[in-house]
Amino acid sequence: MQERLQEKLNILADSAKYDVSCSSSGSDRKNTGKGLGNASASGICHTYTEDGRCVSLLKILLTNHCIFDCAYCVSRKSNDIKRAAFTVQEVVDLTIGFYRRNYIEGLFLSSGIFKDADTTMERLVRVAKKLRTEHRFNGYIHLKTIPGASDELMREAGLYADRLSVNIELPTERGLKLLAPDKTFTSMEKPMGFISNTITALDDTRKLMLSTPKFAPAGQSTQVIVGATDESDHEIIQTADRFYRGFQLKRVYYSGYVPVLADNRLPSLSTQVPLLRENRLYQADWLMRFYGFGAHEILDSGHSYLDLDIDPKFGWALRNLHLFPLDINKADYEMILRVPGIGVRSAQKIIAARRFKSLGWENLRKLGISLNRARYFIVCKDRALETKEYMPETLRHLVLSSGNSKFSDLWGTQTSLFG
Amino acid sequence: MIWLLYDGSFEGMLTVVFESYEYRWKKLHIRKEGITVPLLFTETKTVVTDEEKAKRVWKKLLDLIGAKGIRSVWTAWLSEKETIEDTILGVIRYAIDSKQNVLSDFAHPDVLQLHQTAKSVGREKHRMEAFVRFQLTKDGIYFSVIDPDFNVLPLVLPHFRDRYADQRWFIFDSRRKYGIYYDLKEAQFVDFVPNSLISLNGVSPDAFGEGEDLFQKLWSDYFKSTNIPGRKNTKLHVQHVPKRYWKYLVEKK
């Protein structure tokens, strides 16, 4: 009995690990009436895998039996692997047992599609319902929604879960056609639209009636696999931007394709995971969500791929040198955010501190600004560090040769791949 | 130059601040009793904690830097850094002289030092909320031992009290020899270990409650299963989970 449970957990955790989302943030569910647990608004990472990803939730599949045959997925029906399925009670017991020991923030439950969409979705919802009602569990629950599930089930899912997600997996329609013949863009976007509309509708009702129930208070997210098909960064960013604006997504996750299956439609098994490309995409995503950049400012049809050597903000600044240098003691917050080497926190501190006195280089350095890059784009009360006007290429080279990239050990292997 | 010593309580430190104004000491250092001060040519004085004086400083601070500011001062003070009282005195003097909320003057050396220290303490608080691993004992208590770099128990209490409201739990700070015990009604600071079967490294397997073994095994297995070898990045892993915390983590044993 115990051995079988261990085996199931190994199989069903192993097949869930390619979903990179592990966020437990964005919900403020309280622990009412001395039940178990609450949600931490900023999320907590309880440990990290040996590849450096955060482990915040118990992330498992209910089952890896699947009627679909998506080429990129280890659980596809034509793949010869061990199959297993949890009972509802087993998932509930694991979640509670782990939660009470402070191993996790909650549960991220996904599933292969067994029988049909509604049967699968109903089982996922039943786990969440049991946790919330029978065990008075107020920890974080993230449910993967199954495309094609009925609106009733989706609605019920949102009432118990903190976050819902629909993974689009492939950022273009042609990618889906090639690798996931059972799925279409429309079938994936329908549930996203439903979630987004329901959240908005209930928010409106809540303005009139405070007792309106919460529906997926931490919103929805999705994941796109990077490097399984031939889509460009420009296409990926466009898709992400459309999701953020069209469905108010909280997060789009980018997952560098890990070759797990031999298939002539996929990159070969010896292909390296495109970690650097994935990282640049996240940086671009951050620029859209926290730095006020539009998708068109990051890449356009003339530039289809992000520069792997430099971060996308630096790249943007090099294309827009005419906007600099900026006087750090006078410039708007929005423009300070756009200076390479200055993050959100530093920008806020600059705005706060300069009300007391005019800032100099030493102040800026102590605030944690990376002057290595910023010095070329700003002036302050002290004498300018740079007086020459550089050409973009020269500046790029100067910054690259003066800094130590955390990716320097990846250069040899990865630049040639995308070169 | 005078060295003022206090009993190590927050009220004690505020009393010293009060008296530094009362007696017009201009050049002074504040230290906790027991910390070595230079012996030669130094004048030292032990200040007796006075709640009334502490309260008056607190009120003044509330006016000058607000509740959020006091929280920053308290958080930084919990770092137990040898010179933190001098930093705090510097900030309070600056606040009184300039009569505005100086805590956003990040270019002022004491204010910046205060924020940076509070940030380190806050980071350690967050780590404890993440890395505490409860072990269920035979008598039904979820027990954990920690050894934080700073005195963060007072900061983590509300988090654990709100979250684990329906189970008895105990978190013990092995360096400072005190803990928090929650008995299903309230969470209180205590300075004893509840059971002889509990050592400073945690619960001995003889004292495990039902299922404890299994859940530790399942969690270790789960941790292994989530790893993707093709993405191995040890540097990043250690950056997020520094080695000094491994001794408490079931999955890193």
Contacts between the chains, C-beta under 8 A, distances in Angstrom:
chain1	res1	chain2	res2	distance
A	2	B	214	6.2
A	5	B	218	7.4
A	6	B	217	7.0
A	6	B	218	6.4
A	6	B	221	6.0
A	9	B	218	5.9
A	9	B	221	6.0
A	9	B	222	6.0
A	9	B	225	7.2
A	10	B	221	5.8
A	10	B	225	5.2
A	13	B	221	7.8
A	13	B	222	5.2
A	13	B	225	3.8
A	13	B	226	6.0
A	14	B	225	4.6
A	17	B	225	6.8
A	17	B	226	4.9
A	17	B	227	7.5
A	17	B	228	6.0
A	18	B	228	7.4
A	30	B	162	7.8
A	31	B	162	5.5
A	31	B	163	6.3
A	31	B	165	5.5
A	34	B	165	4.2
A	34	B	166	5.4
A	34	B	184	7.9
A	35	B	165	6.8
A	35	B	166	6.1
A	36	B	164	7.2
A	36	B	165	7.3
A	36	B	166	5.2
A	36	B	167	7.3
A	37	B	163	5.6
A	37	B	164	7.7
A	38	B	162	5.7
A	38	B	163	5.3
A	40	B	129	7.7
A	40	B	159	7.7
A	44	B	126	7.4
A	44	B	129	5.8
A	44	B	130	5.1
A	45	B	130	6.0
A	45	B	240	7.2
A	46	B	130	5.1
A	46	B	131	7.3
A	47	B	130	7.6
A	47	B	131	7.7
A	47	B	223	6.7
A	47	B	241	6.2
A	47	B	249	6.4
A	47	B	251	5.8
A	47	B	252	7.8
A	48	B	236	7.6
A	48	B	237	5.5
A	48	B	240	4.1
A	48	B	241	5.2
A	49	B	223	7.4
A	49	B	226	5.1
A	49	B	227	4.8
A	49	B	228	7.3
A	49	B	237	7.1
A	50	B	227	4.9
A	50	B	232	6.1
A	50	B	233	7.6
A	50	B	234	6.6
A	50	B	237	5.1
A	51	B	227	6.2
A	51	B	228	5.3
A	51	B	229	7.8
A	51	B	231	3.7
A	51	B	232	5.4
A	51	B	233	5.1
A	51	B	236	7.5
A	51	B	237	7.1
A	52	B	231	7.8
A	52	B	233	4.3
A	52	B	235	7.8
A	52	B	236	3.0
A	52	B	237	5.0
A	52	B	239	7.6
A	52	B	240	6.4
A	53	B	226	7.8
A	53	B	228	8.0
A	53	B	231	7.7
A	54	B	240	7.4
A	55	B	223	7.1
A	55	B	226	6.1
A	58	B	222	7.1
A	59	B	226	7.0
A	94	B	218	6.9
A	97	B	211	6.8
A	97	B	215	4.8
A	97	B	218	7.6
A	98	B	215	6.9
A	98	B	218	7.8
A	98	B	219	6.3
A	98	B	222	8.0
A	100	B	134	6.7
A	100	B	136	7.6
A	100	B	142	6.3
A	100	B	164	7.2
A	100	B	167	5.9
A	101	B	133	6.1
A	101	B	134	4.6
A	101	B	135	7.3
A	101	B	136	7.4
A	101	B	142	6.9
A	101	B	215	6.2
A	101	B	219	7.4
A	101	B	250	7.9
A	102	B	132	5.0
A	102	B	133	6.1
A	102	B	134	5.3
A	102	B	144	7.4
A	102	B	164	8.0
A	103	B	133	7.0
A	103	B	219	5.3
A	103	B	250	7.5
A	136	B	166	7.5
A	256	B	231	7.6
A	258	B	228	5.9
A	258	B	230	5.0
A	258	B	231	6.9
A	259	B	230	7.5
A	272	B	230	7.7
A	273	B	228	8.0
A	273	B	230	5.0
A	273	B	231	5.4
A	275	B	231	6.6
A	275	B	233	7.9
A	349	B	106	4.6
A	352	B	104	3.8
A	352	B	105	7.6
A	352	B	106	6.3
A	353	B	104	6.8
A	353	B	105	5.8
A	353	B	106	4.0
A	353	B	107	4.6
A	355	B	104	7.2
A	355	B	105	8.0
A	356	B	102	7.6
A	356	B	104	7.7
A	356	B	105	4.2
A	356	B	107	6.5
A	356	B	108	7.3
A	357	B	105	7.7
A	357	B	107	6.0
A	359	B	107	6.0
A	363	B	106	7.6
A	363	B	107	4.3
A	366	B	106	7.9
A	366	B	107	7.7
A	366	B	112	6.0
A	367	B	106	5.7
A	367	B	107	7.8
A	367	B	112	7.8
